[in-house]
Structures are given as structure tokens and as C-alpha cells.
């Protein structure tokens, strides 16, 4: 099953691709790893990402797209 990266989708929707690392005070390489599914953010980081993107955490972890693939 392919992984859909909700962080990437929300960043694209909000046209914030290069600004998340600045908003979070994180290294751009770390944010890139989250966006490309190389690594997953901790729960604390996920909450910070949701706050920075002004979306509920559930928006970043929802899986309704997966249920359509089954």
C-alpha cells in the first residue's frame, strides 16, 4: 500500500513548501525527511506541524484516502 503523506499535501495546498522549517525552527533536512516519508515526526513534532499549518492534527494523520484504495 502506498503511503500518502498528508504533511506534503497540506503544505502544497497552503503553498508553504519552503517555510515549514522556518516556522518550526527545525533543520530543513529534518522537515524534508518528514515530507518524503523517510522518517516520521514525533507526536510533539506532529502537533507543532499541525499548529504551524493551522490544521487539526487529525488532518495530518487521517487515512480516509487509504480506505478508498482497498
C-alpha positions as CSV (number, residue, x, y, z in Angstrom):
1,X,0.0,0.0,0.0
2,X,1.4,3.4,-1.0
3,X,1.8,5.9,1.8
4,X,0.1,9.2,1.3
5,X,2.0,11.9,3.1
6,X,-0.6,14.4,4.5
7,X,2.1,16.8,5.5
8,X,3.2,17.2,1.9
9,X,-0.4,17.6,0.7
10,X,-1.2,20.3,3.3
11,X,2.0,22.1,2.5
12,X,1.2,22.1,-1.2
13,X,-2.4,23.2,-0.5
14,X,-1.2,26.2,1.5
15,X,1.8,26.9,-0.7
16,X,4.2,26.7,2.2
17,X,6.7,24.1,0.9
18,X,9.8,26.1,1.9
19,X,8.5,27.8,5.0
20,X,7.7,24.9,7.4
21,X,11.3,24.5,8.7
22,X,11.4,28.3,9.5
23,X,8.0,28.1,11.3
24,X,9.1,25.2,13.4
25,X,12.7,26.2,13.9
26,X,13.9,22.9,12.6
27,X,16.6,22.0,10.1
28,X,15.2,21.9,6.5
29,X,16.7,18.4,6.1
30,X,14.6,17.1,9.1
31,X,11.4,18.6,7.6
32,X,12.3,17.1,4.2
33,X,12.6,13.7,5.8
34,X,9.1,14.0,7.3
35,X,7.7,15.3,4.0
36,X,9.2,12.4,2.0
37,X,8.3,9.7,4.5
38,X,11.9,8.9,5.1
39,X,11.2,9.4,8.8
40,X,8.1,10.2,10.8
41,X,7.8,13.1,13.2
42,X,7.4,12.5,16.9
43,X,4.0,13.2,18.4
44,X,5.3,16.5,19.8
45,X,6.6,17.5,16.3
46,X,3.4,16.4,14.7
47,X,1.4,18.7,17.0
48,X,3.9,21.6,16.2
49,X,3.5,20.9,12.5
50,X,-0.3,21.0,12.8
51,X,-0.1,24.3,14.7
52,X,2.2,25.8,12.2
53,X,0.0,24.8,9.3
54,X,-3.1,25.8,11.2
55,X,-4.9,22.5,10.8
56,X,-6.1,19.9,13.3
57,X,-3.6,17.0,14.0
58,X,-6.3,14.7,12.6
59,X,-5.9,16.4,9.2
60,X,-2.3,15.1,9.1
61,X,-3.0,11.6,10.2
62,X,-6.3,10.8,8.6
63,X,-6.5,7.7,6.5
64,X,-9.7,8.0,4.5
65,X,-7.7,8.0,1.3
66,X,-6.4,4.6,2.2
67,X,-9.9,3.1,2.6
68,X,-10.7,4.1,-1.0
69,X,-7.7,2.1,-2.2
70,X,-8.8,-1.2,-0.7
